[in-house]
Amino acid sequence: MDIDVRDGVLGNKSCDSVTFQQELKQMVEDLQKGGWLMVFRNKIPVALLSDRMLGRRAKAVHHSDVLIKSYFDGLRDRGSKIRASENSDRVLVVIPRCVCEWFVKETSPISTRAETTGYGVPDKEFLQTTLAEFCDQWRKHDGLRLFDPNNEPLGTKEIAAQVRAHLKVPPPFPIANVLPDLWISMAKDMVREIVGIGADARKRTDVEEAFVGFAAQLARWVANKEGKREDASDESLVAHLARFLSSEQLRVVRVSGAEFNQRYMGERVRREIDVAKRLVHAGLGYVYSRDSKSWCCK
């Protein structure tokens, strides 16, 4: 494994198309072994769509037949494994509330116009059918949540209060306008540890609440670190985070904003402070989201 060590800690790693696929493949393997997968995207994740959309994505990223096939096969394999009934109840997908409306417009979030002109742009009916399949699939196990920064935070509100205080942002101004564009996987052992005694590491509500609680602890550490304050509990927390990362029980991949650039599709985030900040952002995305069943997603 290519590990960049800086000051004794794991460094972040840029991912080209091949490396990016390898990282997501490892995440899917963690899911298959009983772990959890959490996806926070400002667009609908293409890997979670039907096969007919995956070919369009492959052509948009690559223009060589061999590379298109390899990329398509990778997308299809990951998608089918994630959607498998024995795994999909341990997947969380958080997208913006308005993304469903954007998806069926010509300026779709998946940037279909980036394809080769000969392949064509999908019509509205095609996009509506694809969106309906996506929503039906991920609503099935309550795995789809819709984010709106103007919501009142639900569930574990501690993280929102901590970040608001640290950033000195008064209400009603939002503290997280967008989602962090992350894929996060937690291995089974890590999930059991953060859920703790008396909770169920297979139950969605318990795991998601534990994840947000862990992110809230990290928010406190980040605030203390940036404010140059010391807290006795931070040392133990950071030790836990470092252990999760070094043992690869926790994997965090940030998707590049230039995701159609096959030379830089994202980044494996491994530095403790960077991981902490991104998990805090993900935790905020969760508490400002709602179960999609209560909202229209057509």
N, C-alpha and C positions, 0 to 999 in steps of 0.2 A: 504493500500500500504506500502511496506517495504521501508522506506526512511532513508538513512544514512545521518545524518546532521553533517557537519564538519565546524566549525567556522561560523555557521549561514547560510551556503549554502548547497544546495543539494549535496550529495556525489554520486559517481559512484556506479553502482550495477552490480555484476557478474551475469550471466544468465546461468542456466543449460538448458537442453532441453525444459522442460515445461515452464520455465520463458521466455526463448527466444521466443517460439511460442506465448506466451501471449503478449509480447512486439510488435511483428510484427503484431499480430491481431489488436492491438490498432492502429497501423499505417494505416492498411487497413481501419479501421473504420473512421479514419480522412479523408482518401481519399474519401470514400463514402459520406462523409458529405460536400464535396466541397473543400477539401484540396489538397495538392500536395505531391507526393512521389518521392524521388530522390534516386537512387541506384548507388553507386560507388563501383564496385567490380573488383578485379583482376582475377576473374573467372566468367563464365556465371552463374548468379543466378539461382539455381535449381528451386526455387519456380516460376520462370517465364517460365519454360519449360513445355512441354506437360506432360500429366498424366502418360504416359508410362515410362518416366524417373523418376518420383517421387517415384515409388515403389522401384527402385534400390537405391535411396537415403535413403529411410526409412530403408531398410535392412542394409545399410552401417553404420548407426548410432545406430540402435537398433537390438537386436537379440531375443527379446521376441515378440511373435505374437501379444500380446495386445499392447505393446509399438509401434511396427511397424505400426499397424493399426491406432493408435492414431496420430502418427507422419505423416503418409501418409495422413490421413484425414485433418490434419492441413495444410499441404503443398498444397493439392488439393483445399481446400476451399479458402485459401489466393490467390492462383494463379488464380482461376476462377474469383474471385472478382476484382483482379487487371486487368485482361485481359478484363473484361466487357467493352463494347463499351462506356458506359457513364462515365467510369473512366479512361480508358487507355490513353486518350488525356491529362491527367494531371500526367503522369508518365514519368520520365526521367531515362534512363539506360545508364551509362557510363562504358565501358569496354575497356581493351587494344586493340589496333589495331590488334595485332598478336594473340589474343585469339581465333579467329575463326579458324586459322590454327592449333593452339594447340588442339582445341576441337576434331577434327576428327582424331587425332593421338591416338595411344594406351595409351600414357601418357596424357590422357585428363585432363583438369583442374578440372573436377568434381570428379577425383580420383575414377573412377569406379572399379579399381582393389582392393579397400578397401572392396569390398563386400565379402559375403561368397562365397567360391569357387563353391558351388553347383548352384549358381544363374548364373554364367557365366559373361563374359565380352562382352559388346556390340560390334558388328563388325562395320567397317567403314561406311557401307551403312546406318546402323541404326543411327549412329552419324551424318552423313551428312543430313539425313532427319530431325532429331531433330533440327539441327542447322538452316536449311532452314526455318523451321516453326517458330523458335525463331526470326530470322531476319525479316521475313515477318510480324510477329505480331507487333514488336516494331518500325519498319520503318514506319508503316502505318500512325502514327500521328507525325512523325519526332522525336520520343522519344528515338531513339538509336543513341548514339554518340561513336566514337572510339578514344581512347586516345593514343597519341604518344608524349613522353617527348621532342622529337627533333623538334616538330612543332614550328612555330612562334605563340605566343599567339594571339588569335583572340578576337574580341569584347572588353570587359572591360579589358584593359591591365594594369590598375593601380595596380591590385593585384599582378601580376607577377613582376612588377618593385619594389614594396614595399618589397616583400619577397626576391628578388634577392639582394636588397640593405642591408636588415637586415642580411641575411646570408653571405653577402660579397662573393657571387659567381659570377665571371665575365662571360659574354657571351663568347663563345656559350655553356658553360657547362649547362646541365639541372638542374633545381632546384626541380623537382619532378619526380623521376624515376618510381614510382608506384602510384597506386590509394589508397585511404585510407581504403577500405573495410568497407563501411558504408551504412546503411539504414537511410535516413533522411525523416521525415514527417513534413510538415508545415500545420497547420490548416488554414481554410479559412480566419479567422480574421487576423492571422499573415501575410498571403500572401497579403491581402488588404493593410495592414499597410506598409509593406516594398516596395510594388509596388508604392504606393502613388497616389496622384491626377493626373489625366491626362493619366494614364496608365490603361491597362486592366488586371485585376486579373485572367481572363480566358484565356488570350493569352499567348502561350508558350514563345515567344521571350521576352515579357515584364516581365514575372515571372522569367525566367532564368537570364535575365540581372539584375533584382532586387536582386536575390539571390547572384550573383557574386559581386554586389555592396555592399551588406551587409557583405559578407565575406571580401571584401577589407577594409571596416571600421574596422572589427575585426582584420585584419592583422596589421593595424596601432596601435590598442590598444595593441596587443601582443608584438609588437616591442617596444612600449613605456614602457610597464610593465617590460619586460626583460632588457631594457636599463635604467630602473629606471628614466624615463622621465615623466613629467606631461603634459597633454593636457586637456584643459577645456571641450572639447567635449567628452572625454572618459567616464566621469561620466554618462552622459545621455545615451550613447551607452550601457554601462554595465547594467544600470537600465532596458533598453529595453530587453536585452538578459536575465536578471534574471527574468523578468516578463514573457517572452515567455516560459522559462523553468518551472517556478513554476506553471504556469497555464496549462502546458502541451500542449501549442500551438506548441511547437517545441519539437520533439523527435529525439534523435540521438542514434542509436545502432551500435556498432562496432562488426563486425564478427570476431571471434577468428581464428587465423591461424591454430589452432587444432580443426577445426569445426566438426570433427567426434568424438570428445570427448563429450559424452552426458552430462558430469558433468560441462563442461565449453564451451559453444558454442558462447559466446560473452559477451558484456558488454553494459549496458544502461549508456551512458555518460551524466552526469548531472552537474558536476562541471563546472563553467563558463569558466575558463581558458582552460580546456580540450575540452569543446565544441567548444570554439573559434578556437583553433588550428586545430581541425578536420574539421570545416567548411572552414577554410582557405585552408586546403589541398584539400577539395572537390572543392572549387572555382578554385584552380589551375588546378585540373583535368579537369574541364569544359573548361577553356580557352585554354588548350593544346589539346583539342579534336576537332573532326570534325564531321559533319553530315555524318552518315554511307552511305547515298545515293551516296556520291561522291567517296566512296571507295568500293573495292570488299570485300564481306563478304560471301564467299561460303564454 
